Amino acid sequence: MGIYEINNIGELIKDNTYVGRGIVIGKSADGKKAVTAYFIMGRSENSRNRVFIEQGDEIIIHPFDASKVEDPSLIIYAPVRQINNNLIVTNGDQTDTVYDFIKDGKTFEQALETREFEPDSPNWTPRISGMMTFDGADFTYKMSILKSADENGTACNRYTFSYAPLAGLGHFIHTYNHDGNPIPTFTGEPERVAIPDDINEFTDTLWSNLNEQNKISLYVRYVDLENGKYDSRMINKNK
């Protein structure tokens, strides 16, 4: 595989039963839209008992059946929040950490220096985060992963990737490489994936190729770079 190869995201995920939670950020092929997507998967009843809810410009995760919630701390959070010209997307309550730091004039990296992977031994699920920063009729974006330095959760390694957007290209980061016990943490750089112009096409490619048993919810947003207005799609398996 060449280093500049652009993958079809459907091909990357279709035979992978458990990629966990995933973030995609990039630019549509026509260069007119900033694109992000966030999805969650789950193996346990606690993890599967969730739905996405739109609340203004933000997305909140709520329990589908509140009576079945065992531990709300790692499953209920706001994965998508907006502050000023920044759109934040993460797989945990570090969304709020980034939001608060940006509000105080600090940076994405400074916020995530204060956080680490999730305390869910033996998986030590990594925290993945992304932020799009809009400037005029264009944007830049960053992605981050915080993961355990060893199998004992002894220390946290932090990786940040900064991108200038290219038309038709997105980057995809997810919490796990594949299913397992413990579940192997994502390794390497975010994967290069194609971003089509059509939000429905991209949404369908993601949802139809995520593992049927383990997928839970998906949110996709296309932001018009000329006027800042956006179109979004949301799918919840629990209805």
N, C-alpha and C positions, 0 to 999 in steps of 0.2 A: 504494500500500500504506500503510495507516494505521500510525502508530508503535506502536499497541498491538495490532496484528494478531498472532495466534498461528498459526504455520505448522505444517502436517503435515511432519515431518522427512523422510518418504518422498518427498514432492513436491519438497522442496529438493534432494535428492541423486540422484533417479532418473535424470536425464538428464545428470548431471555425471560424466564419466568418471574424474576424479581430484580429489577433495577432500583427498587425503593422509591425515593422521591427524586424528582428531576426538574431542572431549570434549563430553559433554552432562551438565549438572547441573540438577536441579530437584526439584519435588515432585509426587507423584501427584495425580490429579484429586480423590480423596477426602480429600486432606490428611493421609493417614496414613503415607506413605512418603517417605523421602528417596531420590532416584534419581540414579544416575550411569551413564554408559556411556562406553566407550573403544574405538575401532577403529583398525586400521592398514590401509593399502593399500600397494602397491608396484609399481613399473614395472620395476626391474632384477631380475636373478636373485638378487643379494645381498639385496635388500629383500624379495623374495617367499619367501625361504628361512627363514621364521619361524613359530613357534607360541607361543600363550599357555599357560602352565602355572600352575595354582593351587598356592600354597605357604602353607598356613595361611590367614590373612586377606589375603594379598598375591598379586599376579600378577607373574610373571616371564616375560620373553620369551626364548626359547631358539631356537637355529638348529634347523630341522627336519632338515637334513642337515649335520652339523658339517664334513664334508669339503669342502663348497662355500663355506664362509665366507671372504670376501675381506677385509672390514674389519669387525671386530666392534664397533668403538667406538660407532657410531651406531645399531646395530640391536639390541644386546643390553642390556637395562636392565629395571628394575622399574617399570612404569607405575602400579601401584597399591600404596600402602603406608599403614599405619595407625599413628598414634602418639597415645596418650591419647584425647582426644575429637575427633581430626582424621583425616579420610580424604583422602589426597593422590592426585591423578591427573594424570600428565603424559606428554608424548611423548618423554621422554629421561631421562638420568641426573640431571637436576635434581630428580627425585623425591627422591633421596638428599640433595641440598642442602637442600631444604625440610625434610625429615625431621630432619636434623642441627640446623638452625637452631631449629626448634620445640622439639626436645629441650633446647636450650640457653636456652630462654625468649625467643627472638627471634621475628620475624614472617615471614609468607609473603613480604611485600614486601622485607624485608631480605635474605632468602635469594636472591631473584631479582635483586636489585641486583648480585650477584656473578657472574651468568651472562649469556650473550648468545646470539644465534641460532647455528645450527650452521655450522661452517666448510666448507660444501659448495658452494663457488663453482661456477657462477654463480647457484645457486638461493637460497643463504643461507636455508635452511629455518628458519622461526621456531620457537622453543620455546613451546609452549602448555602451560599448567598450570591446575589447579583444586584447590581445597581446601574441603571441607565441615567446618564446626565445629559439633558437636552440643552443645546446652545444654538440659537438661531434656527435654521432649518436643518440641523443635523444633531448628532449626539455621539457620545462615547460610552463605553460600558466596561464594567469590571465584574469579575467573578472570583469567588473565594471558596476554599474548602479548609475546614479545621478538623484535623484527624489525629487519632492516637498515634504516639510514636512507637508503641509496642503493644503486645497482647494483654498487658496488665493495666493499661490506661495510665501509665506513669507520667507521661508528659504529652503536651499538645504541639503538633507541627502545623504551621499556618502557611498557606499558599495563596497568593493573589495573582490574578491574570488581568491585564489591562488591554483593551482592544479599541482600535479605530474601525468602525463598521465598514464592511464591503458589501455591495449589493448582491443579494442572493446567498449570503453566507451567515450562518449562525454558529454559536458554540453551545454545546450540550454537556452539562455536568450532572451526575446523579450520585446518590449516596452509596450504592453498592455495585460491584462489578457483576455479580450474579447471586443466585440463591446459595445458601450454605448454612452451616451451623458450627461456629459462629458465621455470620454473613460477611464475606470479604469486602472491605472498604474499597471505594473507587480509587483507582490509581492512574497516574499520568495526567496529561493536559486535558482540558475540556475538548470533546470531540467536535470536529468540523461537520456541520450538517447544512443541507440545502433549505433555504427559506423561500417558499413560493409567494406569489402575489396574493393568492386567494386564501383568506382566513378560513373558509369552510374546508378547503382542501387540506390545509395544514392541520386543522383540528381533527378532521377525520383520519388522517394518516397517523396521528398520535394515538387517538382513542382506539381505533380498530386494531392497532398492532400491540398495544399494551396487553399483558396477560389477562385473559378474561376473568380468571378466578381472583386475582390479586389487585386489579385496578379498582380505584375508589372514586377519584374526582380529578377533573382537568379544567384548567382555566387558560385561555389564550387571549392576548390583547394585541391589536394592530394600531399603532399611533401614527396619524398623519403628520409628517414632518413639516408640512406647510402651515397648518393651522392648529396643531396640537390636539385636535379631536381624535377620539379613538372608537374602535369597534371591538367588541369582545364576544367570546363564546364561553359558556360554562356547561360542563356535563357532570352530573352526579349519578353514580350507580344506584345509590340509595334514594328512593323517591317516596 
